[in-house]
Amino acid sequence: MHIWKDMATKPRSPAATFDPFPGVDLARVSGCMRALAHPARLRLVALLLQEELPVGAMAERLRLSQPTVSRHLGLLQARGMLACRREGKRMLYRAATPALESICGCIRSHFTGCPAPTGNAP
């Protein structure tokens, strides 16, 4: 009985910690992945990888309202995924990191032609 008590209270050694991504801020990665976890934001990112655009043009192409596009852009920009610059009265947005191209490429290669799950999948 004392053995189990000792095992439960014994601190784990740092060497026993599993770190599959050494040097990577996983909290930051998780936040970025959550920011991308919306169909409209994925479409925005894919569009902005192709060209720099103002909010109105994005709203028109994606058939979303300008306030909706602005809200999504703000979230992506807060995560450092987008950059913007002023041109006259307009703000032009673009993808801020080449990593987004890799992420979109992975999504395309993994999910293109991939059948939707059936049954009791979560």
KALIN-V815152 format. One record per residue. PSI is psi in degrees with one decimal (NA if undefined). Layout:
PSI / PSI
//
This chain:
-37.6 / -29.5 / -46.6 / -38.2 / -43.9 / -39.7 / -36.3 / -30.1 / -9.3 / 125.1 / 146.4 / 146.5 / 148.7 / -29.7 / -22.0 / -8.9 / 128.4 / 122.8 / 93.3 / -14.0 / 68.7 / 134.6 / 2.2 / 131.7 / 94.5 / -27.6 / -40.5 / -44.6 / -45.3 / -42.1 / -41.1 / -40.9 / -37.9 / -38.4 / -33.2 / -8.7 / 48.9 / 131.5 / -40.9 / -39.3 / -35.8 / -41.5 / -39.6 / -47.4 / -45.4 / -39.7 / -43.5 / -15.6 / -25.6 / -38.6 / 161.1 / 131.4 / 153.7 / 166.2 / -44.8 / -42.3 / -39.7 / -43.7 / -42.5 / -46.9 / -37.0 / -2.6 / 48.9 / 158.6 / 154.6 / -41.2 / -36.7 / -45.4 / -44.8 / -40.4 / -45.4 / -41.0 / -41.9 / -41.3 / -45.4 / -38.3 / -37.4 / -27.6 / 2.4 / 15.7 / -23.8 / 154.4 / 156.4 / 158.6 / 153.1 / 135.6 / 97.9 / -122.5 / -9.3 / 151.0 / 128.2 / 132.4 / 149.5 / 161.1 / 135.8 / -10.9 / 138.0 / -16.0 / -29.8 / -34.5 / -41.8 / -43.1 / -46.3 / -36.9 / -41.5 / -41.6 / -46.8 / -46.9 / -32.5 / -38.8 / -10.4 / 121.3 / 4.7 / 121.3 / 146.6 / 146.2 / 149.0 / 166.9 / -139.9 / 30.5 / 141.3 / NA
//
